[in-house]
Amino acid sequence: MNSSINDQAAAVSKKSNVYAWYVVLLCMLAYIFSFIDRQILALMIEPIKADLNLSDTQFSLLHGLAFSLFYAFMGLPLAYLADRFSRPKIIAVGIVFWSIATAICGLSKSFIQLFFSRMGVGVGEAALSPAAYSMFSDMFSKDKLGRAVAVYSSGSFVGGGIAFLVGGYVIGLLKNMSLIEVPLLGAIKAWQMAFILVGLPGVFIGLLFILTVRDPQRRGQRLNAQGQVEKTSMKKAFKFIKKHRITFGCHYFGFTFYAMALYCLISWTPAFYMRKYGLTPTEAGYMLGTVMLVANTLGVFCAGWLNDWFIQKGRKDSPMITGVIGIVGLIIPMIAFTQVSELWLSVTLLVPAMFFASFPMPVSTTAMQMLAPNQLRAQISAVFLLISNLVAVGIGTTLVALITDKIFGNPLMVGMSLSIVGACACVLAFILLKKGCKAFSASMQQEHPV
């Protein structure tokens, strides 16, 4: 009898585990599409600049600020909803919204139109990560959470790599066609067609999500004096952050500067290789797509595994120390890959730069999910994403353009600008994350003494 009960329990547990990983993989697929939609712009910098008569600074606003501004600020109300209502429904609506917004980017004929379309992409994508992180925390134990988040986070680099590969292929395929006739839309440019092609498939992912994913039972919720679950609010989220202000200060800003180095690499490396080494958009797309698919994806998995290994060894500061290790590995190749004269040597240095630059993706998230109570997790993640996207994406990528345009006054100096911003970001990230190790351990001991 006991054996039969144990077998049934094991079967239920296995089925639950398979379903949990299905949800992770589906979220990863959505994340892949989100990064394809987000990153396809970087590869098409030259044709868009030429057609819309843009400067590097204007282009950086399209790639960084237009997306990050609404991605950051819409994350807070959407995270509040995710802590109270159905997370799968919120994610599904977001996927459909950003996919349609991406396709609308392909209809843009001016800087202003493309700017507002990119804002729409940011609004939709803000629904995904906070709600996904919150669900993972309810489906996985702490010693497996790092790997689950790493699998999800790998979608960003798989998506970024595919964006470069597909973008390079589409540009190569359509390079001899100045205008393309599309039913109902008329004649459009090749870069506009690329936006339409990569945007619309995401609608089907949104429909699959709403049809197959159920909201997991929330675990670890705090109870009030009457034994009822405490209601969530942004006020309580900020109160919790204030309670652990040194920890969150080091975490939020340390990983934000780390992310600045990452997003500067992703945003400006295509332009650097096209300008310094004369690569075509197709050649740059194939090369960078391959690097991202291999180096960044391996970096995400390595960071997730390292975080879980530190947890198993009993270290309460596992996400923070993993971040410190990553930033130490990043700083030299981050600076050096733009300063060498040979293409092969630059790409050789770019590989470890991309590998270590991907470390913050899983561990910054894991840290927040480990420390925060259930009903505040999505909101605390959204506060981090607000700061990270405004500073890392909005300001960091624009700084590279401003230094290139205003200080050097030469587009060919984009590599030097990239190295300067990247080096400063790495140093600041190291100082903050190193200090944050002790603070994070103390906060974990206070909130989770067992």
Secondary structure as UniProt FT lines:
FT   HELIX           2..43
FT   HELIX           45..52
FT   HELIX           56..60
FT   HELIX           61..65
FT   HELIX           66..82
FT   TURN            83..84
FT   HELIX           87..105
FT   TURN            106..107
FT   HELIX           111..125
FT   TURN            126..127
FT   HELIX           128..139
FT   HELIX           142..174
FT   TURN            175..176
FT   STRAND          180..182
FT   TURN            183..185
FT   STRAND          186..188
FT   HELIX           190..199
FT   TURN            200..201
FT   HELIX           202..212
FT   TURN            225..226
FT   HELIX           234..243
FT   HELIX           245..276
FT   HELIX           281..291
FT   HELIX           292..296
FT   HELIX           297..312
FT   TURN            313..314
FT   TURN            316..317
FT   HELIX           318..336
FT   TURN            337..339
FT   HELIX           343..357
FT   TURN            358..359
FT   HELIX           360..371
FT   HELIX           374..376
FT   HELIX           377..388
FT   HELIX           389..396
FT   HELIX           397..402
FT   HELIX           403..408
FT   HELIX           411..413
FT   HELIX           414..447
//
